[in-house]
């Protein structure tokens, strides 16, 4: 993990926490390829999200992925292909640039609904050019899936930062339930144009790309 101490700039948050598999990495493409089509991949992904965001206490991530595939009629080869291609997860445009721009100003962390093995493997795909995460928290390590507050709080505790002095960059609208409960202001990188889940609080900012996130974070405390 990083030993860099970020500058204490007045308007930046002290820490920025990220969803990983939808906010920073394009896992959609890999799911679709493993499923055989975009339609099949989105159906499978929706069922998987329903299961992870509904189960609370951690059960095997890989098991939930397999069960979701079976439920929507996909063969066992689909989850096998997904796991085999895990190390090919591409970063969204602007993801690495955003992390490098934030590095001098904020502590940076991942909070992801994933197993420890696959979560840390995916986080390492962004740890290039000397960049390292300060903290990586998976649901397996926290013992609960988001949007339960415990994964977010575990990351904040490890960072030593209060929720009021931290921001979250979400990829899924379901994160809005958890970040609201914890008190984390949230930028929603809604890349694929998802509808906000019923009952979910509105994000503080929302965009289909990561580009506006830097300006929002640069003026974080002036928005308070």
ZAMARGU-4260 file (C-alpha; in steps of 0.2 Angstrom, whole numbers, plus 5000, padded with zeros to 4 digits):
<rodrens>
0) 5000/5000/5000 | 5005/5018/4997 | 5016/5027/5010 | 5013/5044/5001 | 5006/5058/5013
5) 4994/5069/5002 | 4995/5087/5003 | 4982/5095/5015 | 4973/5106/5002 | 4958/5115/5009
10) 4945/5111/4996 | 4950/5093/4992 | 4943/5079/5003 | 4956/5070/5013 | 4951/5053/5005
15) 4942/5047/4990 | 4934/5030/4990 | 4930/5021/4974 | 4919/5007/4968 | 4930/4997/4957
20) 4921/4985/4945 | 4909/4998/4937 | 4916/5015/4942 | 4934/5013/4937 | 4935/4996/4927
25) 4924/4991/4912 | 4918/4975/4919 | 4903/4976/4908 | 4912/4971/4892 | 4920/4956/4900
30) 4904/4950/4907 | 4895/4952/4890 | 4909/4943/4882 | 4909/4928/4894 | 4890/4927/4892
35) 4890/4927/4873 | 4881/4944/4870 | 4877/4961/4877 | 4859/4956/4881 | 4864/4940/4890
40) 4878/4949/4899 | 4867/4963/4905 | 4853/4950/4911 | 4866/4940/4920 | 4874/4955/4928
45) 4857/4962/4934 | 4853/4945/4942 | 4870/4945/4951 | 4868/4963/4957 | 4851/4959/4964
50) 4859/4944/4974 | 4874/4954/4980 | 4865/4969/4985 | 4851/4959/4993 | 4861/4946/5003
55) 4870/4958/5016 | 4882/4946/5025 | 4896/4939/5014 | 4894/4923/5005 | 4906/4917/4991
60) 4906/4930/4977 | 4911/4917/4965 | 4896/4906/4971 | 4884/4921/4968 | 4891/4924/4950
65) 4888/4905/4947 | 4870/4905/4954 | 4866/4921/4944 | 4872/4913/4928 | 4862/4897/4931
70) 4846/4907/4936 | 4846/4916/4919 | 4850/4900/4909 | 4868/4902/4905 | 4880/4887/4905
75) 4894/4884/4918 | 4906/4890/4905 | 4900/4908/4907 | 4906/4911/4925 | 4922/4900/4921
80) 4926/4912/4906 | 4922/4927/4917 | 4935/4922/4930 | 4948/4917/4916 | 4946/4934/4909
85) 4947/4944/4925 | 4965/4950/4923 | 4959/4958/4906 | 4947/4970/4914 | 4950/4987/4905
90) 4950/5004/4914 | 4937/5016/4909 | 4944/5031/4899 | 4951/5044/4911 | 4952/5032/4926
95) 4971/5031/4927 | 4972/5050/4924 | 4960/5054/4938 | 4969/5043/4950 | 4986/5051/4946
100) 4978/5069/4947 | 4971/5065/4964 | 4986/5056/4971 | 4995/5072/4978 | 4979/5078/4986
105) 4970/5064/4994 | 4971/5046/5001 | 4964/5034/4989 | 4954/5018/4992 | 4944/5004/4984
110) 4928/4997/4992 | 4922/4983/4981 | 4909/4969/4981 | 4921/4955/4977 | 4930/4941/4985
115) 4947/4945/4992 | 4957/4937/4979 | 4948/4944/4964 | 4945/4961/4972 | 4964/4964/4975
120) 4968/4956/4958 | 4957/4969/4950 | 4963/4984/4960 | 4981/4979/4955 | 4976/4982/4937
125) 4976/5001/4941 | 4992/5001/4951 | 5003/5006/4937 | 5016/5019/4934 | 5021/5020/4953
130) 5003/5022/4959 | 4997/5012/4974 | 4981/5011/4984 | 4981/5017/5002 | 4967/5004/5006
135) 4958/4990/4997 | 4942/4983/5006 | 4933/4969/4998 | 4916/4962/5004 | 4924/4946/5009
140) 4936/4956/5021 | 4922/4967/5028 | 4910/4952/5030 | 4896/4961/5021 | 4891/4966/5004
145) 4888/4984/5000 | 4877/4994/5002 | 4878/4988/5020 | 4888/5002/5029 | 4901/4991/5036
150) 4913/4990/5020 | 4913/5009/5018 | 4916/5011/5037 | 4930/4998/5036 | 4939/5008/5023
155) 4937/5025/5032 | 4943/5017/5048 | 4959/5010/5039 | 4961/5027/5031 | 4959/5036/5048
160) 4946/5049/5039 | 4929/5054/5045 | 4915/5052/5032 | 4912/5071/5031 | 4930/5073/5025
165) 4929/5059/5012 | 4920/5057/4995 | 4914/5041/4986 | 4915/5038/4967 | 4901/5025/4963
170) 4898/5015/4948 | 4881/5007/4953 | 4866/5017/4959 | 4865/5004/4974 | 4880/5012/4982
175) 4869/5027/4985 | 4860/5018/4999 | 4876/5014/5008 | 4885/5030/5005 | 4870/5040/5011
180) 4869/5029/5027 | 4887/5032/5031 | 4887/5051/5026 | 4899/5050/5011 | 4895/5063/4998
185) 4895/5053/4981 | 4899/5056/4963 | 4890/5043/4952 | 4900/5038/4936 | 4884/5032/4928
190) 4893/5025/4912 | 4880/5014/4904 | 4865/5025/4909 | 4857/5015/4923 | 4841/5021/4931
195) 4843/5025/4949 | 4836/5011/4960 | 4819/5014/4968 | 4821/5023/4984 | 4840/5027/4982
200) 4845/5045/4987 | 4851/5056/4973 | 4870/5057/4971 | 4878/5074/4974 | 4884/5074/4956
205) 4882/5062/4941 | 4890/5060/4924 | 4892/5047/4911 | 4911/5050/4911 | 4924/5052/4925
210) 4930/5069/4918 | 4918/5080/4929 | 4924/5070/4945 | 4940/5079/4946 | 4932/5097/4946
215) 4919/5091/4959 | 4932/5084/4970 | 4944/5099/4968 | 4930/5110/4975 | 4923/5097/4987
220) 4923/5107/5003 | 4916/5123/4994 | 4901/5112/4990 | 4897/5108/5008
</rodrens>
